[in-house]
Amino acid sequence: MEVSAFPKMGLSLLNEQHDMLKGQMHSVVEALDQKEAAGVVAKRLGDLIRYVDLHFSMEEEVMASNDYPRLALHKSAHEAFRNKVRQLHESVDGSNTEIMEVLVRLLERWLENHEAGEDERLLEFMKS
């Protein structure tokens, strides 16, 4: 699914957020690749995690306002993901870039799967 399909369904804010998420992930990866100070990487990662929380909340609002039947399941998946990421993030002391890399890869895989799975289902629901 192309993320650009969302504006046609009136979900342009979610589309923009997906682009922002990708940009923030790229920023963290770039900082890791360029061997930035661990504090810089940790800050960018924290910003990314906060943005993921914002996106989840907005997405859940869109689903609720459209009586999306998979909302409870989707919210449960969001919460499980939030808990896992927070637990890993809290274990980072700012100097362990390996754990930060694991977190970024986890977020990248989640976004790919999220767009191809749940977002595709949401788009199909909104079309019907």
C-alpha positions as CSV (number, residue, x, y, z in Angstrom):
1,M,0.0,0.0,0.0
2,E,1.2,3.5,-0.8
3,V,0.9,5.8,2.2
4,S,-0.2,8.5,-0.2
5,A,-3.5,6.7,-0.5
6,F,-4.6,8.1,2.9
7,P,-5.3,11.7,1.9
8,K,-8.0,10.4,-0.5
9,M,-9.7,8.9,2.4
10,G,-9.6,12.0,4.6
11,L,-6.8,10.6,6.7
12,S,-4.1,13.1,5.6
13,L,-2.9,13.7,9.1
14,L,-2.0,10.1,9.6
15,N,-0.3,10.1,6.2
16,E,1.8,13.1,7.3
17,Q,2.6,11.4,10.6
18,H,3.9,8.4,8.8
19,D,6.2,10.6,6.8
20,M,7.3,12.3,10.1
21,L,7.9,8.9,11.7
22,K,10.1,7.9,8.8
23,G,12.0,11.1,8.9
24,Q,12.6,10.8,12.7
25,M,13.7,7.2,12.3
26,H,16.1,8.3,9.6
27,S,17.4,11.0,12.0
28,V,18.2,8.4,14.7
29,V,19.8,6.0,12.2
30,E,21.9,8.8,10.8
31,A,23.1,9.8,14.3
32,L,24.0,6.2,15.0
33,D,25.8,5.8,11.6
34,Q,27.7,9.1,12.1
35,K,28.8,8.0,15.6
36,E,27.1,11.0,17.2
37,A,27.4,11.3,21.0
38,A,25.2,8.8,22.8
39,G,23.2,11.7,24.4
40,V,22.3,13.0,21.0
41,V,21.2,9.6,19.8
42,A,19.2,9.0,23.0
43,K,17.5,12.4,22.7
44,R,16.5,11.7,19.0
45,L,15.3,8.2,20.0
46,G,13.2,9.7,22.9
47,D,11.7,12.2,20.5
48,L,10.8,9.4,18.1
49,I,9.2,7.4,20.8
50,R,7.1,10.3,21.9
51,Y,6.0,10.9,18.3
52,V,5.0,7.2,18.0
53,D,2.8,7.7,21.1
54,L,1.2,10.8,19.5
55,H,0.6,8.9,16.2
56,F,-1.0,5.9,18.0
57,S,-3.3,8.3,19.9
58,M,-4.4,10.1,16.7
59,E,-4.8,6.8,14.8
60,E,-7.0,5.4,17.6
61,E,-9.1,8.6,17.5
62,V,-9.6,8.2,13.7
63,M,-10.6,4.6,14.2
64,A,-13.0,5.4,17.1
65,S,-14.7,8.2,15.2
66,N,-15.3,5.8,12.3
67,D,-16.5,2.9,14.5
68,Y,-13.6,0.8,13.2
69,P,-14.4,-2.8,14.3
70,R,-10.8,-3.7,14.9
71,L,-10.2,-0.8,17.3
72,A,-9.8,-2.8,20.5
73,L,-7.4,-5.3,18.9
74,H,-5.4,-2.4,17.3
75,K,-5.3,-0.5,20.6
76,S,-4.1,-3.7,22.4
77,A,-1.3,-4.1,19.8
78,H,-0.3,-0.4,20.3
79,E,-0.1,-0.8,24.1
80,A,2.0,-4.0,23.8
81,F,4.3,-2.2,21.5
82,R,4.5,0.9,23.7
83,N,5.4,-1.2,26.7
84,K,8.1,-3.1,24.9
85,V,9.7,0.0,23.5
86,R,9.5,1.9,26.8
87,Q,11.0,-1.0,28.7
88,L,14.0,-1.1,26.2
89,H,14.3,2.7,26.2
90,E,14.4,2.9,30.0
91,S,17.2,0.3,30.0
92,V,19.4,2.6,27.9
93,D,21.7,4.8,29.9
94,G,22.6,7.0,27.0
95,S,25.8,5.2,26.2
96,N,24.7,1.9,24.9
97,T,24.2,2.5,21.2
98,E,23.7,-1.2,20.5
99,I,20.4,-1.2,22.4
100,M,19.4,2.0,20.7
101,E,20.1,0.4,17.3
102,V,17.9,-2.5,18.3
103,L,15.1,-0.1,19.3
104,V,15.4,1.8,16.0
105,R,15.3,-1.5,14.0
106,L,12.2,-2.5,16.0
107,L,10.5,0.7,15.2
108,E,11.4,0.5,11.5
109,R,10.0,-3.1,11.3
110,W,6.9,-2.1,13.2
111,L,6.2,0.8,10.8
112,E,6.6,-1.4,7.7
113,N,4.3,-4.1,9.1
114,H,1.9,-1.5,10.5
115,E,1.5,0.2,7.1
116,A,1.2,-3.1,5.2
117,G,-1.2,-4.7,7.7
118,E,-3.4,-2.6,10.0
119,D,-3.2,0.5,7.9
120,E,-4.2,-1.4,4.8
121,R,-7.2,-2.9,6.7
122,L,-8.2,0.5,8.0
123,L,-8.0,1.9,4.4
124,E,-10.2,-0.9,3.1
125,F,-12.7,-0.3,5.9
126,M,-12.8,3.4,5.1
127,K,-13.4,2.6,1.4
128,S,-16.4,0.4,2.2
